[in-house]
Amino acid sequence: MKILAKFNKKDLWSIPNILCYIRFLLIPAFVILYIKADEPGEYLQAAAVVLISGLTDFLDGFIARTFHMVTEFGKLIDPLADKLTQASLIFVLVVKIKWMFLLLILFIAMQLFMLGAGIAMLRKGKRLNGAKWFGKVSTTVFYAVMLVLVAVPNLEISVINILMLVCGGFLLLSFLLYIREYLRMYHETKLAEQ
């Protein structure tokens, strides 16, 4: 693939990419802490790991853009770290929260679509340039909701359901807007081919 040819050994150890590696390491740390948690303080520790992961995500993007350290490798691993972190959050919560599997289904459908559409567009020489504003809003809402659900496991069912509805609503809106974005890109490539 063309994208692999653009990788540089020096880029592997840039500060943003190191922060991204830390996020990968925080995933099993979170999962273990959450699964073993019994007391409120232990759930807060698991939530703290998620918060640290979110901060490193913000920092790696900020540093990369501010100090012109954006790399092709970073563009590949950053979204991968995001998706794996989000997946780990949903998967551990599926075990404890009754309707979380619906969010899991929506999340998987969205990721499979994004992967398939992204590969199809790459073959046509186009790619989505970074996350769109609606994707960023959806991700922020997702992390806020998941953080509350992880940190406070004894919430009332009605509150949990409302939080999941809000999260699912933003996720679905983002999904639909990304479908529209990829359809627009597809039509542009078709017009360019004529």
C-alpha distance (Angstrom), angle and dihedral (degrees) to the residues before:
residue distance angle dihedral
M1 . . .
K2 3.79 . .
I3 3.79 92.1 .
L4 3.84 92.3 60.9
A5 3.80 90.6 54.5
K6 3.81 89.1 61.7
F7 3.83 94.0 60.0
N8 3.77 115.7 113.8
K9 3.84 125.5 -163.3
K10 3.80 90.1 -134.4
D11 3.81 89.8 57.2
L12 3.80 90.9 59.5
W13 3.80 90.2 72.3
S14 3.79 100.8 40.4
I15 3.82 113.9 129.9
P16 3.84 94.4 -111.9
N17 3.81 91.2 51.6
I18 3.82 92.1 47.4
L19 3.81 88.2 53.1
C20 3.79 87.5 51.1
Y21 3.83 90.6 53.1
I22 3.80 87.9 52.9
R23 3.81 88.8 55.4
F24 3.81 89.7 54.1
L25 3.82 89.6 52.2
L26 3.81 91.8 48.5
I27 3.83 92.0 59.8
P28 3.84 97.1 72.5
A29 3.82 89.6 37.8
F30 3.82 89.9 56.9
V31 3.81 94.3 44.2
I32 3.82 92.6 50.8
L33 3.81 93.5 45.7
Y34 3.80 93.0 48.1
I35 3.81 96.3 45.3
K36 3.83 91.9 48.7
A37 3.83 94.0 43.4
D38 3.81 117.0 118.1
E39 3.78 104.4 151.3
P40 3.83 130.5 55.4
G41 3.81 92.1 -109.6
E42 3.80 91.2 55.5
Y43 3.81 91.7 52.2
L44 3.80 88.4 50.2
Q45 3.82 89.2 53.8
A46 3.81 90.1 53.6
A47 3.82 89.3 48.2
A48 3.83 89.7 49.6
V49 3.81 89.3 57.2
V50 3.83 89.4 52.6
L51 3.81 89.7 49.1
I52 3.82 91.6 50.1
S53 3.80 89.1 49.0
G54 3.82 89.8 52.0
L55 3.81 91.4 49.2
T56 3.81 92.4 50.4
D57 3.82 88.3 48.9
F58 3.81 90.4 53.7
L59 3.81 92.3 43.9
D60 3.79 96.4 49.1
G61 3.81 91.3 52.4
F62 3.81 93.1 43.6
I63 3.81 93.9 48.4
A64 3.82 92.8 44.2
R65 3.81 92.9 52.6
T66 3.81 98.6 37.3
F67 3.80 96.8 46.9
H68 3.82 96.8 34.1
M69 3.80 92.6 -113.3
V70 3.81 96.8 135.9
T71 3.82 108.6 137.8
E72 3.78 134.3 -176.7
F73 3.81 88.6 -121.1
G74 3.81 90.2 52.0
K75 3.80 90.4 50.8
L76 3.79 87.7 56.3
I77 3.82 102.0 43.4
D78 3.81 99.4 37.6
P79 3.82 96.0 66.4
L80 3.82 89.2 40.2
A81 3.82 90.4 56.0
D82 3.83 89.2 47.2
K83 3.80 94.0 51.4
L84 3.81 94.4 44.5
T85 3.81 90.7 49.5
Q86 3.80 91.7 48.8
A87 3.81 91.5 46.0
S88 3.82 91.5 50.9
L89 3.81 90.3 52.1
I90 3.79 93.6 51.0
F91 3.81 94.6 42.4
V92 3.82 95.0 53.3
L93 3.81 92.0 44.6
V94 3.83 92.4 50.0
V95 3.79 87.2 69.8
K96 3.82 93.8 56.1
I97 3.80 105.7 28.7
K98 3.81 119.8 65.6
W99 3.83 102.5 -143.2
M100 3.80 98.4 30.7
F101 3.81 89.8 103.5
L102 3.84 88.0 73.2
L103 3.81 90.0 59.9
L104 3.80 88.3 46.1
I105 3.82 91.3 54.7
L106 3.82 91.6 48.3
F107 3.82 91.3 46.4
I108 3.83 93.2 49.9
A109 3.83 92.3 46.0
M110 3.79 90.7 51.1
Q111 3.81 93.9 47.4
L112 3.80 92.8 47.7
F113 3.80 90.4 49.7
M114 3.83 92.1 47.7
L115 3.80 91.1 48.8
G116 3.80 94.2 47.4
A117 3.80 95.0 43.6
G118 3.81 91.2 44.5
I119 3.82 92.1 52.9
A120 3.82 91.4 45.8
M121 3.80 91.1 51.9
L122 3.83 92.9 45.7
R123 3.80 88.7 55.9
K124 3.79 87.8 55.8
G125 3.80 91.0 49.6
K126 3.82 95.7 -105.8
R127 3.74 132.6 108.6
L128 3.76 138.6 178.3
N129 3.79 108.5 -100.3
G130 3.80 103.0 -132.6
A131 3.78 129.9 -52.9
K132 3.79 117.0 -38.6
W133 3.82 121.8 -126.1
F134 3.81 92.1 -101.3
G135 3.80 90.4 52.3
K136 3.80 90.4 51.9
V137 3.82 92.2 49.1
S138 3.81 91.0 47.8
T139 3.82 91.1 49.1
T140 3.81 91.7 49.2
V141 3.82 91.6 50.8
F142 3.81 90.0 45.3
Y143 3.81 93.2 53.8
A144 3.83 93.2 43.6
V145 3.82 91.8 52.2
M146 3.81 94.3 43.3
L147 3.80 91.2 47.8
V148 3.81 90.9 54.8
L149 3.82 92.3 45.8
V150 3.82 91.5 49.6
A151 3.81 96.0 43.3
V152 3.83 96.7 44.0
P153 3.82 108.4 36.6
N154 3.82 94.6 166.4
L155 3.81 97.2 64.5
E156 3.80 117.9 138.6
I157 3.80 113.9 -92.4
S158 3.82 91.5 -117.8
V159 3.83 91.3 55.9
I160 3.81 91.5 46.8
N161 3.82 90.6 50.2
I162 3.82 92.1 49.4
L163 3.82 91.4 49.4
M164 3.81 90.9 49.2
L165 3.82 91.3 48.2
V166 3.80 91.0 51.8
C167 3.81 91.3 47.2
G168 3.82 92.4 45.3
G169 3.81 91.6 47.7
F170 3.81 92.8 54.2
L171 3.81 91.2 43.2
L172 3.81 91.6 51.3
L173 3.82 92.9 46.3
S174 3.80 90.3 50.4
F175 3.82 90.4 47.8
L176 3.82 92.3 52.0
L177 3.82 92.5 46.9
Y178 3.82 91.2 49.6
I179 3.82 89.3 50.6
R180 3.81 88.0 53.4
E181 3.83 90.6 47.6
Y182 3.80 93.2 51.6
L183 3.81 91.9 45.5
R184 3.81 88.7 52.9
M185 3.81 90.5 50.7
Y186 3.81 90.8 47.4
H187 3.83 92.1 52.0
E188 3.82 90.2 48.2
T189 3.80 91.4 53.9
K190 3.81 90.9 47.2
L191 3.81 90.7 52.1
A192 3.82 91.0 47.5
E193 3.83 90.5 52.2
Q194 3.84 92.6 55.2
